[in-house]
Amino acid sequence: MTVEVREHQKTPLWRNATFLKWVAQIGVLIALLALFALLGREALKNFNQSGISFGWKWLSDPTGVDIREGIDTSPDSGVRALAVGMVNTLRVGISGIVAATVLGTLIGIGRLSKNWIVNKLSTIYIESIRNVPLLLQIFFWQAMALVLPQLTTDDVGTYWFKASNKGFGLAWFRTDGGFWPWMLFVVAGIVVGRYVSRYRHRIQEETGRITYPGLSWFATVIVFAAVGWFAWPILRILAPVWHGIASFFRALPPIVYPIVGAIASIGFAVLWIRNFFESRRTPAGFGKLTDDDWFRVIFAGFSGIALAIVSFVIGGFVLTTVGGDKATVAELIGRGIANVFDWFGRSFEVTSGSPIVGSRPEVIVKGAGFVNFSEGGVVMSVPFFAIWTGVTLYTASFIAEIVRGGILAVPKGQTEAAMALGLRRSQYLRLVILPQAFRIILPPMGNQYLNLMKNTSLGIAVAFPEIVQVGTTILNQTGQSLPVVLVWMGFFVTLSLGISAIVNYYNRKMMIVER
């Protein structure tokens, strides 16, 4: 009997699945890069035909405009004006996220309340707020503030709270000379309190005795803060240290910063590849990687190398500063870091004052009989009030439904078990239900945080000087539309990725670890 051995024929490339996968992915990547290159070339061509130059000189040129509110109402350059807009955006976004989270959680719990009035009020709030366009709500709150009484000479004086059509004055706290030295004590208390909390938690697990680890952490921070309130002047000895660090960064060659950026890019890529391989490890060793897996690994390595090259390219860009001299981006980064440490050094040189002082808003008469608020307390302008109230209430209505859905997703047996142990409603919500519900709540709640931060751009409709409104003013003056839009995109992409990273971090921390 003869055995016929057939020669294995190699699969043609046009029928090879592996080859086709790689060609498709690389082709899409090349097509995408080519599209961006084409769009960029056409944009530059249109700029040249319109007599508009593409560049970044406007970042250092004086703006010649005043900004209504912010950290600097008379910025001396375009980059300073954009920084004011960024800070204003963060003011609305961060405070709005905190307020919307608290309010949305309370409304969501109220939607499940057995109290008929609380339940119906929560339902009315959700259904009315989320079904009205956000822009209309912003206009509504602006109109509500503008119908308030005007400030007159009869209102001159100091108040705990004062409402008018020029804004809302509230008593508030402000930092004084010793704030940053005192904050060093507070940070030390947070670090030490973490170790104290872990120790108390370990004792509780070993002995079963209630040791209040969370309360111990809070008490440690309070003790350090109280000691630092009186002892912060002794940290004046650190002022030369901060100035020395500033001198060190000022003396570094500018090439160091692109090198650090390149090393960080390649390091992150290597770390990602390492973690990716570890995630594919099995008790028997590494599993077989698919073509898609290899493509992701190669793409990560290529991205790390590309970002390393970009760091050198960007670091070598030459810009004109406000003072008129020319410097590379790397040199400006070094100066900026050194200036930050010098600022810390000057903060630690202060020997008088308190870390925090309270102040109340004051209505005064300015030049030509103009009545307005002074610098005391905190004044919430009408545009800030309109945009902040609008985005906060609107986002809270969606967060409320997310919280309600997350609570309902927890098995009913958990509630019954908590009630059988004699826990009150507030106790089993705080200790049993909400910790489990947050595993379900966090991902969609992160999307609402992103929406809130991006919705702050609607402040342009009420003349609030956030980054889009400030950028529009610069765009109209300089005609540099594409660079300004690129700054907008970079800012919001950075914010979105930062918020996503924070939410994903806590999402991973709260995941159930399988044994």
Steps between C-alpha positions, in 0.01 A plus 500: 500500500643832400440824686461804284649813654356821367720804492359783714424796281563845646190718525512790252543843656165622374334217697724512808293633794807614695641692207165661424455610864838670505447664162158628605621651829815653356302628203244672723781658704680627190174628353422687821843662511472589133159658562639719779794597281265589214272706723798680652646581157164630375459711814843659454424557133173675585678709763757615246230589247313701764813677620482334841815348642507186713719536804524530876644848537163622630565301817761756606345809341296734723126440473392859563176385663376470855333186631191541712611265780774256579850475640614786274254751359765677288716224347818614328512220242285250316626206702418684822149576374446135410627400844234726655235330286627155597488583870147638466394181321652292780327715762160421352580140411660375821259674738210394276610135507512500881163675539329291230628177657368588845168638373449217249568235764250657740235538227556143382455365852197725544348351183494166685369646826179362649406855595246606235599869503874433474444242226279725288717809544804302388308367200381847401855635527644227278230504235487880475874574502628230267232562236575872457801589277800606704550825309146609583562426867813712494306789348228449762741530793665804343158666465416413862819669619462808281156586647649534849529853648783727391773613736452858620675727746252381763654153476852616592629285785626154597281191472501130566298452181383752242305428180470748216489510122880543508558171674484326834739596779571236764722488805789271420851399591818603323857386533745714691877507540543168680271288285758293313723427802183398688396278209828312542385406850161394362660281233724344764188431708332331203802275443543412868124455539505243221749287692304547824181394323665187360637409842161547668332300225746213547438499876126491435535199270727313741307563822148577382503813715356814335792740451342764270776513232325772298444717805862445604619625163282810526615570857866472394450754222322738741784474753765575238292788362452645850871477579590646162265795552737631767828337400510585127753789541772248592487370143663822385823301504372318189498817290867460393422139407227607258725770352781244471273264306403791275867576436561134418229494234614836366853365458395184317572497125175537303566172319429317827124562478449339157716211618283454810187517283642240262602268783154535657328421168709191435474398867120516496494298178728233649290493819180460298650217294625329816161524669334376180719189492437443871125516440540217246698281740335175610607244762648298214690798362420754232197427291517525125472861387266582217584721206304784660705462818826529310368802313412674831848427636673631188272804488577580866874480435469710185294761688760524775778557248289751304419700815869497591583654162217752535637612839830595335323674211271704726784573743694661217225741394609862539243742646510872570433581865303796634828680564595471133784247532494163325515168680431138420211313655749295703654818641155637587412175679815529708426863585142412592602221739763725658247782542261263679763402755606863542137583572492230767820645644344846526189347661712336769688824573183658647500526881175686573132434443287188528459205264135583432301813582131568460362804319156635422379667181483877507305737280692819429471806279770506234596783269223710342244370748521143372371262770636147496648225715851535638764229519375360834335160528416325177277645229317264267437696182175461307664308210677266743175447692306426181745249351585333834138459609394381156763228450484389865123454518486347152774246570358421845172389341683234297719397791185453709366246252837326488504475880143372505580235241814396688312458827226297333767278342621385843324173588201553726634238738775743604237746624305227677816370668592851619149556636513163675813618680304799630673765290311820434435614143778758513739239638436223249507750212837635612658171611345232278313625195697803372846332518367222274301737280804718431658214306211535257467878526858610434536431122185689389563769762841558344326574170289764674815660641638522148175653374498758777857606433437536126167678555686784672579623147138623489616782725574691181122552467490704824840672457675289761874513426575130479757369254268498196383858556855626561627305200227646282610850595862419414389334177312811391802719572773289346316292239687192624194276496672162457760546778232619744277203413797267550551648847131445578518141382818426691360651820172307493667176391742531792213568741295210367789254516587620851145455628475160329826390661380601847163329458662184360745494790223503759300256290788252515543560873135415564491185287431174680824301517434138408681239701 
